[in-house]
Amino acid sequence: MNGQANQPINRRFFLRLATALGALSAPWRAVAESLALPTRTGIASWFSGKKKSKKLVILGIDGMDPNLLQKFVSEGIMPQFQALIAEGSFSPLQTSVSPQSPIAWSTFITGMDSGGHGIYDFVHRDPTTYGMYKSMSRVTGAEWNLNLGSWVVPLSGAKAESLRQGKAFWQIMGERGIPSIVYRMPVNFPPVEAEASVALSGMGTPDIKGESGIFSYYTDRLPANAGEFTGGEAYKVIIRNGRIDTQIHGPKNPFRRTPKKQLYRRQSEQGEVDYENPDCTVDLTIFLDRKAKAAKFVVGDKEFILKEGEWSDWVRIDFEAAPWSTISSIGRFYLKELDPRFQLYLSPLQINPEEPAVPISYPTDWSKKLCSCIGYFYTQELPEDTKALTYDVFSGKDFWDQTVFIYDESLRAMTTLLEHHKEGLLFFYFSTLDQGSHMLWRYMDADHPGHIHDEFLVNGIRELYIKMDTALGEARARMDAETPLIVMSDHGFSPFYWGVNLNTWLLQQGYVVLKDPNSTLHEREKNFLNVDWSKTRAYAVGLNGLYINLKGREKEGCVEPEVYEALLAELRAGLLAMEDPKTGGHPVSQVVIPPHEFHGPLKADGPDIIVGYNWGYRVSWTSPLGQFPPVLIEENHDAWSGDHCIDNRHVPGILVTNQKIIMEHPALYDLTIAVLDQFGIPPQPGMIGKNCLEKTG
């Protein structure tokens, strides 16, 4: 979700200050110069007098669904999974409440539920403002700047911190001298410091602009929906004599400031002009050869040629912020079309792993060492560009081509790391199946309201499962028979047929009261702009959260503490009784009250109610942002056609291992205990699971 109001985290400011000052460089212990983990030879003192630790490999495949896995295994198209299941065990893996990726992965990382690690949604709400902020990390800019005309001199450093609480299991292992390689673990930005480990951050890692991923789209005819882009920017270009002169927009410049445009300029009470940091830019010149159906690109001192329909390799793009400071990024160009319409896509600009503007690895130079082995790679949290497909900048085929490139890139990294894995843990993460299942479900499912018939993409998800089988085969070929292997996913998948406007239901039931009931402002504007908080008793934020407007906690809370429990019970009954006006079905199948059902010191910090939607339903896109569309249930015709943010009982993950699973219904937090047990480490205080795998020697 982009553009949340009252968001206290300025990620863009963080990135530009971090680049300027290098202030986020965390202290880290010395490591061997090779890509491989530290060994006895490299730092003998770490393991002096200790037995060499065993090996463990974990493949984390985001979004692999047990029902689809069983279906494709039974069809004989996943022989590697079939062999691993025959050798060991397979079970659905209970996911988190709710089954959102940041929550599920945090549960696996810490062995705790949300009451322990504190992550309840992609976004949390600030009770003092009713504003929303990203749940995984907080980044803050410099507290002090010296302004000299149009120049800005930062006088203090920037700071980034993870909002996930609890110690990561590889930190616990590191304290006992057990080494780890942790590749793209979600909810690990900035990467935690852990002895004897190397790590690359995953979900939560921004692009060079400090966003979740902002693509650039250059065209001579802007599409009608250009103003709706939330994950990209559209730029209109002019073609003169077969040439285009334009610019690539990078991060905000931390050293420069300009008065805001006249339309938005305001003065403070002291009469001071309001300033903003301008974008860093790089010139982009394109020479078109329509006869050859190709174009030459000039970016700084780099030149390359693309044919129509061709992708570039990674291109390094450096932005000069000041004569003494350069911000480095990388991007990929896709020349979608020359005629009759010019269309060029530029991927979100990635933090250059060779020269990262902010630490994306631990130790901080490990991303550079990895880059020297496998070349440039995506560093953005979830690189598959779902927004480009949502806004028709990509066709389904374009999205598929990018997805395959990312998979191949991941496969190359996995095989490289396996070859360097000598002892301890190797965790490797794949995002491809999750993002592909989100965007390709409508091609596979003829019952989907947004179904599109495509003879190739009808098997898109099936092909991605086959690719995951290939990855498993590559891993097994590089492992010895004695090494334990765990393949797991954080959740499964379901269709997203219907969107539920939960805030609309709260309005219809009288829990939300509007300042002007006759205004249509609330239908299209975000952030509860028309809400009368003095009379509103409950409101919904995020994908699964519902909050009581509690007096003494919320800024304008009106619900007295003594009626809190009764209101929870009333809302629970009403939610479960909610009906779809068109089908008579029940959109909600689960209601969880975290303070009563979670564990740990943070169990009262999340939503008062977590709503679990029924199969085929999910919260709409507009309701989580504080809007009130007129209809309660709407058909989903969006490209984002599969999902999992529903009743967690409908979408378990998977657990496949060459060991014996000894628990009937293992959960993510049980797997955490099992991983520690592989190295003889007992469950730690606050962990809520039990070992789900057979004891090892």
C-alpha positions in Angstrom: 0.0 0.0 0.0 1.4 3.4 -1.0 0.8 6.9 0.1 -0.5 6.3 3.6 -1.4 9.6 5.3 0.2 10.4 8.7 2.9 7.8 8.0 5.7 8.6 10.4 8.3 6.8 8.4 10.0 8.7 5.7 11.8 6.0 3.8 12.9 8.3 1.0 14.6 10.7 3.4 16.2 7.8 5.2 17.8 6.5 1.9 19.2 9.8 0.8 20.6 10.6 4.2 22.1 7.2 4.5 23.8 7.6 1.2 25.1 11.0 2.1 26.5 10.1 5.5 26.9 6.3 5.5 25.3 6.6 8.9 23.6 3.2 8.8 26.7 1.2 8.6 26.2 -1.2 11.5 29.3 -2.5 13.4 30.0 -6.1 12.4 32.6 -8.8 13.3 35.4 -9.7 10.9 34.6 -12.4 8.4 36.5 -14.4 5.9 37.2 -12.7 2.6 35.6 -15.6 0.6 31.9 -15.7 -0.2 31.6 -18.8 2.0 30.8 -18.6 5.7 33.6 -18.2 8.3 35.3 -21.5 8.9 37.7 -22.8 11.5 40.5 -21.8 9.2 39.2 -18.3 8.8 38.5 -17.5 12.4 39.6 -20.5 14.5 38.8 -18.7 17.8 35.1 -18.9 17.1 35.0 -22.6 17.1 38.0 -23.4 19.3 37.4 -26.7 21.1 34.0 -27.2 19.5 32.9 -30.0 17.3 32.2 -29.0 13.7 28.5 -28.3 13.4 26.2 -30.4 11.2 24.6 -29.0 8.0 20.9 -28.1 7.4 19.3 -26.8 4.2 16.0 -25.0 4.3 14.2 -23.9 1.1 11.6 -21.3 1.8 9.1 -21.3 -1.1 6.7 -18.4 -0.4 3.1 -19.3 -1.1 3.4 -23.0 -2.0 0.0 -24.6 -1.4 -0.4 -28.2 -0.1 -3.5 -28.9 -2.3 -1.8 -27.7 -5.5 1.4 -29.5 -4.5 -0.4 -32.8 -4.0 -2.3 -32.3 -7.3 0.8 -31.7 -9.3 2.8 -34.5 -7.6 -0.1 -36.9 -8.3 0.1 -35.9 -12.0 3.7 -36.9 -12.1 5.1 -33.5 -13.1 7.0 -32.9 -9.8 9.4 -35.9 -9.6 11.8 -34.3 -7.1 9.1 -33.5 -4.6 7.6 -37.0 -5.1 11.0 -38.5 -4.3 11.6 -36.3 -1.3 8.1 -37.1 0.1 8.8 -40.9 -0.4 12.1 -40.6 1.3 10.8 -38.6 4.2 7.5 -36.8 5.1 5.0 -34.3 3.9 2.4 -32.3 5.9 0.4 -29.1 5.6 2.0 -26.5 7.8 -0.3 -24.4 10.0 0.2 -20.7 9.1 -0.1 -17.6 11.2 -3.2 -15.7 12.3 -3.7 -13.9 10.0 -1.8 -15.6 7.1 0.0 -12.5 5.8 3.6 -13.0 4.8 5.2 -10.5 7.3 3.4 -12.2 10.1 4.0 -15.8 9.0 7.7 -15.3 8.4 8.1 -13.4 11.7 6.5 -16.4 13.4 9.0 -18.8 11.8 11.9 -16.5 12.5 11.1 -16.1 16.2 9.0 -19.2 17.2 6.4 -16.7 18.5 3.0 -15.6 17.4 2.2 -11.9 16.9 1.9 -11.4 20.7 5.6 -12.1 20.8 7.1 -10.6 17.6 4.6 -7.7 17.3 3.8 -7.9 13.6 0.0 -8.1 13.0 -0.4 -6.8 9.4 1.4 -5.2 6.5 0.3 -1.9 8.0 -0.4 -0.9 11.6 -2.4 2.1 12.9 -1.1 4.8 15.1 -3.9 5.4 17.8 -2.7 8.9 18.4 -3.4 10.0 14.8 -5.5 7.2 13.2 -2.7 7.2 10.6 -1.1 4.1 9.1 2.5 3.0 8.9 4.4 0.0 7.6 4.8 -2.7 10.1 8.1 -4.3 9.3 10.7 -1.5 9.9 11.0 2.1 10.9 13.5 4.5 9.2 14.1 8.1 10.4 16.1 10.9 8.8 18.6 13.3 10.4 17.3 15.4 13.2 19.5 18.3 12.3 20.3 19.9 9.0 22.2 23.1 8.0 20.5 24.9 5.2 22.7 27.1 3.1 20.6 28.6 0.3 19.8 25.7 -2.1 22.3 23.4 -0.3 21.5 21.1 2.6 24.2 19.8 4.9 23.0 17.0 7.2 24.5 17.3 10.7 23.2 14.1 12.2 22.8 10.5 11.0 19.8 8.5 9.8 18.6 5.4 11.5 16.9 2.2 10.5 15.4 -0.4 12.8 13.3 -3.5 12.5 10.0 -3.4 14.2 9.9 -7.1 14.6 10.6 -8.1 18.2 12.2 -11.4 19.3 15.5 -12.9 18.5 15.9 -14.6 15.1 16.7 -18.3 15.3 20.0 -17.9 13.4 21.1 -15.3 16.0 20.5 -17.9 18.7 22.6 -20.4 16.7 25.3 -17.8 16.2 25.6 -17.3 19.9 26.6 -21.0 20.1 29.1 -20.7 17.2 26.9 -22.3 14.6 27.3 -20.6 11.2 24.4 -19.6 8.9 23.8 -18.3 5.4 20.4 -16.6 5.3 19.4 -15.5 1.8 16.5 -13.0 1.4 14.7 -14.0 4.6 11.6 -11.8 4.7 11.1 -9.2 7.5 14.9 -8.9 7.9 15.5 -5.4 6.8 17.8 -4.0 8.0 19.6 -7.3 8.4 20.0 -8.4 12.0 23.5 -8.8 13.3 24.3 -12.5 14.1 27.6 -14.1 14.9 29.1 -16.5 12.4 26.4 -15.6 9.8 26.0 -13.8 6.5 22.6 -12.6 5.3 20.9 -10.7 2.5 17.7 -8.9 3.4 14.4 -9.8 1.8 10.8 -8.6 2.1 10.8 -5.1 3.5 13.9 -4.0 1.5 13.1 -0.8 -0.5 14.1 0.3 -4.0 16.6 3.1 -4.4 13.7 5.6 -3.9 12.8 4.2 -0.6 9.6 2.6 -1.9 8.3 -0.9 -2.3 9.0 -0.7 -6.0 8.3 2.2 -8.4 8.7 1.4 -12.1 9.0 4.0 -14.8 6.9 3.9 -18.0 7.9 6.1 -21.0 5.4 6.5 -23.8 4.4 9.1 -26.5 0.7 8.5 -25.5 -0.1 8.4 -21.9 -2.7 5.8 -21.0 -6.0 7.0 -19.4 -5.1 5.3 -16.1 -1.7 7.0 -15.8 -2.9 9.1 -12.9 -3.9 6.0 -11.0 -0.5 4.4 -10.9 0.5 3.6 -7.3 3.5 1.5 -8.0 4.9 3.4 -10.9 5.4 6.7 -12.7 4.3 7.5 -16.3 6.3 9.9 -18.4 5.2 11.3 -21.7 8.0 11.6 -24.2 8.3 13.6 -27.5 9.9 12.0 -30.6 11.8 14.4 -32.7 13.5 13.2 -35.8 13.7 9.7 -34.5 15.1 10.8 -31.1 13.8 10.9 -27.6 15.5 13.1 -24.9 14.2 12.4 -21.4 15.4 11.7 -17.9 15.5 8.8 -15.4 14.3 9.9 -12.0 16.1 8.5 -9.0 16.0 9.2 -5.2 15.5 12.6 -3.7 18.7 14.6 -3.5 19.7 14.9 0.2 22.0 17.9 -0.5 19.7 20.1 -2.5 16.4 21.9 -1.8 14.1 24.0 -3.9 11.0 25.9 -3.2 7.9 23.9 -3.7 5.9 24.6 -6.9 3.7 27.7 -6.7 0.5 25.7 -6.6 1.6 23.9 -3.4 3.9 26.5 -1.9 2.9 27.7 1.5 4.5 29.8 4.1 4.9 29.0 7.8 3.7 31.3 10.5 7.2 32.8 10.5 6.9 33.6 6.8 9.4 30.9 5.7 9.0 29.3 2.3 8.3 25.5 2.2 11.1 23.6 0.5 11.4 20.1 -1.0 14.3 17.9 -2.1 14.3 17.6 -5.9 14.8 14.2 -7.6 18.3 13.1 -8.6 18.2 12.6 -12.4 20.2 11.0 -15.2 19.8 11.9 -18.9 18.3 9.2 -21.1 18.6 9.5 -24.9 16.9 7.0 -27.2 17.6 6.8 -31.0 14.8 4.9 -32.8 15.3 2.8 -35.9 11.8 1.8 -36.9 13.0 0.0 -40.0 15.2 -2.3 -37.9 12.5 -2.3 -35.1 15.2 -1.4 -32.6 16.5 1.5 -30.5 19.9 2.6 -29.2 19.9 3.8 -25.6 22.4 6.2 -24.0 22.5 6.3 -20.2 25.4 8.4 -18.9 28.5 6.8 -20.5 26.7 3.5 -21.3 25.2 2.5 -24.6 23.1 -0.5 -25.6 20.7 -1.6 -28.3 17.3 -3.3 -27.8 15.0 -4.8 -30.3 11.3 -4.3 -30.0 10.1 -6.8 -27.3 13.5 -7.3 -25.8 14.8 -6.9 -22.2 18.2 -5.4 -21.4 20.5 -7.0 -18.9 21.2 -5.0 -15.7 22.3 -1.5 -16.4 24.2 0.5 -13.7 22.7 4.0 -13.2 24.6 6.4 -11.0 23.0 9.6 -9.7 25.2 12.5 -8.8 23.8 14.1 -5.7 26.7 16.4 -5.2 30.2 16.7 -6.7 31.4 14.5 -3.8 28.5 12.1 -3.6 27.0 9.5 -6.0 24.1 7.2 -5.4 24.3 4.0 -7.3 21.5 1.9 -8.6 20.8 -0.8 -11.2 17.8 -1.2 -13.5 16.5 -3.3 -16.4 14.9 -1.8 -19.6 12.1 -3.4 -21.6 11.4 -2.0 -25.0 7.8 -3.1 -25.2 6.8 -1.4 -28.5 8.1 1.0 -31.1 5.1 1.4 -33.4 2.5 2.5 -33.6 3.0 3.6 -30.0 6.3 4.0 -28.2 6.4 2.1 -24.9 9.4 1.6 -22.7 9.4 0.1 -19.2 12.2 0.6 -16.7 12.2 -1.6 -13.6 12.2 -0.1 -10.2 15.7 1.1 -9.6 17.4 -1.4 -7.3 19.9 -0.6 -4.5 23.1 -1.6 -6.2 24.4 -4.7 -4.3 27.9 -3.8 -5.5 27.8 -0.4 -3.8 24.7 -0.4 -1.6 23.4 3.0 -0.6 22.1 1.4 2.6 23.1 -1.9 4.2 21.1 -4.8 2.6 23.3 -7.5 3.9 25.2 -8.6 7.0 28.1 -8.1 7.1 27.5 -4.9 5.1 29.9 -5.9 2.3 28.5 -9.4 1.8 26.1 -8.2 -1.0 29.2 -7.0 -2.9 30.9 -10.4 -2.5 27.8 -12.1 -3.6 27.5 -9.8 -6.6 31.1 -10.6 -7.6 30.1 -14.3 -7.8 26.6 -14.1 -9.5 26.5 -10.7 -11.1 23.9 -8.0 -10.4 20.6 -9.2 -9.0 17.3 -7.8 -7.8 17.5 -6.4 -4.2 14.0 -5.0 -3.9 11.8 -6.9 -1.5 9.5 -8.7 -4.0 10.9 -8.0 -7.4 8.1 -9.5 -9.6 6.3 -6.3 -10.8 2.7 -6.9 -10.0 1.8 -3.2 -10.3 3.0 -3.1 -13.9 0.6 -5.9 -14.7 -2.2 -4.4 -12.6 -2.1 -1.2 -14.7 -1.6 -2.9 -18.1 1.9 -1.6 -18.5 2.7 -5.3 -18.7 0.8 -7.9 -20.5 0.5 -11.3 -18.9 3.3 -12.5 -21.1 5.5 -9.6 -20.1 4.9 -10.5 -16.4 5.7 -14.1 -17.2 9.0 -13.2 -18.9 10.1 -11.1 -15.9 9.1 -13.8 -13.5 11.2 -16.4 -15.3 14.2 -14.1 -15.3 13.8 -13.6 -11.5 13.5 -17.4 -11.0 16.6 -18.0 -13.0 18.5 -15.4 -11.1 17.4 -17.0 -7.8 18.4 -20.5 -9.0 21.8 -19.2 -9.9 22.2 -17.7 -6.4 21.0 -20.9 -4.7 23.4 -23.2 -6.6 26.3 -20.8 -5.9 25.5 -20.7 -2.1 25.1 -24.5 -1.9 28.5 -25.0 -3.4 29.9 -22.8 -0.6 27.8 -24.3 2.2 30.3 -26.3 4.3 28.6 -26.4 7.7 25.7 -25.0 9.7 22.5 -23.6 8.2 21.6 -22.5 4.7 18.2 -20.8 4.3 17.2 -19.8 0.8 14.0 -18.0 -0.2 12.0 -18.0 -3.4 9.4 -15.3 -4.1 8.4 -16.4 -7.6 5.6 -18.8 -6.7 3.9 -16.4 -4.3 3.8 -13.5 -6.7 3.0 -15.7 -9.7 0.0 -17.2 -7.8 -1.3 -13.7 -6.9 -1.2 -12.6 -10.6 -1.8 -15.7 -12.6 -4.7 -17.3 -10.7 -7.4 -15.7 -13.0 -5.8 -17.5 -16.0 -6.0 -20.9 -14.3 -9.5 -20.5 -12.8 -12.4 -20.3 -15.2 -14.8 -19.4 -12.3 -12.9 -16.2 -11.5 -14.8 -13.0 -12.3 -11.7 -11.7 -14.0 -10.9 -14.9 -15.9 -8.9 -14.4 -19.1 -8.5 -17.2 -21.6 -4.8 -17.6 -22.5 -3.6 -20.9 -24.0 -0.2 -20.5 -22.3 -0.9 -18.7 -19.1 -3.7 -21.1 -18.2 -0.8 -23.4 -17.1 1.3 -20.5 -15.7 1.0 -21.5 -12.0 1.5 -25.2 -12.9 4.7 -24.3 -14.7 5.9 -22.4 -11.7 5.4 -25.4 -9.5 7.4 -27.4 -12.1 10.2 -24.8 -11.8 10.2 -25.2 -8.0 10.6 -28.9 -8.6 13.6 -28.2 -10.8 15.1 -26.0 -8.0 14.6 -28.8 -5.5 16.4 -31.1 -7.9 19.3 -28.7 -8.2 19.5 -28.5 -4.4 19.4 -32.2 -3.9 22.1 -32.8 -6.5 24.5 -30.6 -4.5 23.8 -32.1 -1.1 25.1 -35.2 0.5 22.6 -37.8 1.6 23.2 -37.1 5.4 22.3 -33.5 5.3 18.7 -32.8 6.5 16.6 -30.9 4.0 13.5 -29.0 4.8 11.2 -27.4 2.2 8.6 -25.1 3.7 6.2 -22.4 2.8 4.6 -19.7 5.0 1.1 -20.1 3.7 -0.9 -21.6 0.8 -3.3 -19.9 -1.7 -6.9 -19.4 -2.5 -8.9 -17.6 -5.2 -9.8 -13.9 -4.7 -13.2 -13.7 -6.2 -14.9 -11.0 -4.1 -13.7 -8.0 -2.2 -15.3 -7.2 1.2 -15.7 -3.5 2.1 -15.4 -4.0 5.8 -15.5 -0.3 6.7 -18.7 -0.1 4.6 -20.2 -2.9 6.8 -19.2 -1.0 9.9 -20.9 2.1 8.5 -24.0 0.2 7.6 -24.2 -1.3 11.0 -23.8 2.0 12.8 -20.3 1.4 14.2 -18.9 4.2 12.0 -20.6 7.6 12.0 -19.8 10.2 9.3 -19.6 13.9 9.7 -21.6 14.5 6.6 -23.7 11.4 5.7 -24.7 12.9 2.4 -21.2 13.6 1.2 -19.6 11.2 -1.3 -16.2 12.2 -0.2 -15.8 9.1 1.9 -16.3 6.9 -1.1 -13.2 8.0 -3.0 -10.9 9.8 -0.4 -8.6 7.8 1.9 -7.8 8.0 5.5 -11.3 8.3 7.1 -11.6 12.0 6.1 -15.4 12.1 6.7 -15.4 10.1 9.9 -16.8 11.6 13.1 -14.5 10.0 15.7 -16.5 11.3 18.6 -19.3 8.9 17.7 -17.4 6.1 15.8 -17.1 2.9 17.9 -15.0 0.7 15.5 -13.0 1.0 12.3 -10.9 -1.3 10.1 -7.3 -0.8 9.1 -5.0 -3.1 7.1 -5.9 -6.4 5.5 -7.4 -8.2 8.5 -7.6 -5.8 11.4 -10.5 -4.2 13.2 -10.0 -1.7 16.0 -12.2 -0.4 18.8 -12.2 3.4 19.2 -11.3 3.0 22.8 -11.4 5.9 25.1 -8.0 6.6 26.7 -6.1 4.8 23.9 -7.3 6.2 20.6 -6.9 10.0 20.0 -10.6 10.6 20.0 -11.8 7.4 21.6 -15.4 7.3 22.6 -15.9 3.6 23.8 -15.7 3.3 27.5 -13.4 0.6 28.8 -16.2 -1.1 30.8 -18.2 -1.9 27.6 -15.1 -3.0 25.6 -15.7 -6.8 26.1 -19.4 -6.5 25.3 -18.6 -4.6 22.1 -16.0 -7.2 21.0 -18.6 -10.0 21.5 -21.2 -8.0 19.6 -18.9 -7.4 16.7 -17.8 -11.0 16.6 -21.4 -12.2 16.3 -22.2 -9.6 13.6 -19.1 -10.4 11.5 -19.8 -14.2 11.5 -23.5 -13.5 10.6 -22.6 -11.1 7.7 -24.2 -12.2 4.4 -23.2 -11.7 0.8 -26.3 -9.9 -0.7 -25.8 -11.7 -4.0 -25.2 -15.3 -2.8 -26.4 -15.5 0.7 -23.0 -16.8 1.7 -21.0 -15.8 4.7 -17.9 -13.7 3.8 -16.3 -14.1 7.2 -15.6 -17.6 8.7 -13.2 -16.7 11.5 -12.9 -14.0 14.2 -9.9 -13.9 16.4 -9.5 -11.6 19.5 -5.7 -11.3 19.9 -5.6 -10.2 23.6 -7.4 -13.4 24.6 -5.8 -15.9 22.1 -2.2 -14.8 21.5 0.9 -15.1 23.7 3.6 -12.7 24.8 4.0 -9.2 26.0 2.7 -7.6 22.8 -0.6 -9.4 22.5 -2.6 -6.2 23.3 -0.7 -4.1 20.7 -2.4 -5.4 17.6 -6.0 -5.1 16.3 -8.8 -5.8 18.7 -10.2 -8.2 16.2 -8.6 -10.2 13.4 -11.1 -11.0 10.6 -10.6 -14.3 8.8 -12.4 -14.3 5.4 -14.0 -17.3 3.9 -12.8 -19.1 0.8 -13.0 -16.8 -2.3 -13.4 -13.6 -0.2 -10.8 -11.1 0.9 -10.9 -7.5 2.1 -11.2 -5.1 -0.8 -8.4 -2.8 -1.9 -10.2 0.4 -0.8 -11.5 -0.5 2.7 -8.0 -0.9 4.3 -7.2 2.7 3.4 -10.2 4.2 5.2 -12.7 4.4 2.3 -16.4 3.5 2.3 -17.5 2.3 -1.1 -21.3 2.1 -1.5 -21.5 -1.7 -2.0 -20.6 -4.3 0.6 -19.3 -7.0 -1.7 -17.7 -6.3 -5.1 -16.4 -8.7 -7.7 -12.7 -8.7 -8.1 -11.6 -8.1 -11.7 -8.1 -7.0 -10.7 -5.0 -8.8 -12.1 -4.3 -9.6 -8.4 -6.6 -12.6 -8.5 -5.3 -15.1 -6.0 -4.6 -14.4 -2.3 -4.2 -15.8 1.2 -5.1 -13.1 3.6 -8.1 -15.0 4.8 -9.1 -17.5 7.5 -5.7 -19.1 8.2 -7.3 -22.6 8.4 -8.0 -22.4 4.6 -4.5 -21.7 3.5 -1.8 -23.7 5.4 1.7 -23.8 4.0 3.7 -27.0 3.3 6.4 -29.0 5.1 8.3 -31.5 3.1 11.5 -33.0 4.5 13.8 -36.0 4.3 13.1 -36.6 8.0 10.1 -37.9 9.8 7.4 -35.5 10.8 6.2 -36.6 14.3 3.4 -34.1 14.8 0.0 -34.5 13.3 -0.6 -30.8 12.6 2.7 -28.9 12.7 2.8 -25.1 12.7 5.3 -22.5 11.7 6.4 -22.0 15.3 6.9 -25.8 15.7 9.2 -25.8 12.8 11.4 -23.1 14.5 11.8 -25.4 17.5 12.7 -28.3 15.1 15.4 -26.1 13.3 17.1 -25.3 16.7 16.8 -29.0 17.7 18.8 -30.0 14.6 21.8 -28.3 16.3 21.0 -29.4 19.8 19.5 -26.1 21.0 16.5 -26.2 23.3 13.4 -24.0 22.9 14.1 -20.5 24.1 12.0 -18.4 26.5 8.9 -17.0 24.8 8.7 -19.6 22.0 5.4 -21.4 21.9 6.0 -24.5 19.7 7.2 -28.0 20.1 9.6 -30.0 17.9 7.7 -31.4 15.0 10.6 -33.5 13.5 12.2 -36.7 14.7 15.1 -36.2 17.0 18.4 -36.1 15.4 21.6 -37.8 16.7 
